[in-house]
Amino acid sequence: MRVISGTAKGRPLKAVPGMGTRPTTDKVKEAVFSMIGPYFDGGQTLDLFAGTGGLGIEALSRGMERAVFIDIEKTSIGVIRHNLQATGLEQRAEVYRNEASRAIAALAKREIRFDLVFLDPPYKLRTLDQLMQKLQEADLLATNACVVAEHDTETTYSDTVGGLVCVRRSVYGETAITVYRLQGASTLAEAAPAVAMTEGMETE
C-alpha cells in the first residue's frame, strides 16, 4: 500500500497485522478519489473505521486541511500513527480509539462539521445507513459534505439516507463503493470549505 498522489505521493503505508483489517486496495482508492476529487482546497475529513488510515491520509495528501481518524482496535491506532508520521502528516491529524457511534456523539459536542467522510467498516457490519443518519442528526456534515461508503457487493443501500443522496455506485471485485452527497451540493469537488476544529475527545 502507498499514497497514490499529492504531497505524500509514493510513501509506503504499513498494514495492520493479521486478517481482522481489510485495507482499501490502491486500485479502489485511486478510483474513489477520481470520483470525489481528485484534489481538495482545504476542508475537514473523518475516517470513521480508519484501519490503516489509508483513505484519510490520501485525502490529506491531496489537499484536505485536517483529518480525524477513528478506530476501535488498539493495533490499528498504532498503525495509523506510524503511517501519519511516515507521510509527515501527523500535525494535521487527530487519532482516537473509539467505537463509531460513541465517536459520533463525542464529535458532536465539539461542533465539528466534516466535508468528507469515509465509512469503511468490516463487511459484516451492514449498518452504514444508520451511521449516516447519526452523522446528520449529530450535525457533523458540512453543507456540501460527501460521504464515501465502502461495503460488500451483496449489500445495497438506499438512494437517499436522510438528506444524503446517492450520486455514484461502483463495483471492484468483492468491493462496492457508494458515494453520497447532501442535497443542494452541485458537485462532489465542492466538498472542501475549511472548518475550524476544537479540542475535545479523549484518546489513548
Secondary structure, 3 states (H helix, E strand, C coil): CECCCCCCCCCECCCCCCCCCCCCCHHHHHHHHHHHCCCCCCCEEEECCCCCCHHHHHHHHCCCCEEEEEECCHHHHHHHHHHHHHHCCHHHEEEEECCHHHHHHHHHHCCCCEEEEEECCCCCCCCHHHHHHHHHHCCCEEEEEEEEEEEECCCCCCCEECCEEEEEEEEECCEEEEEEEECCCCCHHHCCCCCCCCCCCCCC
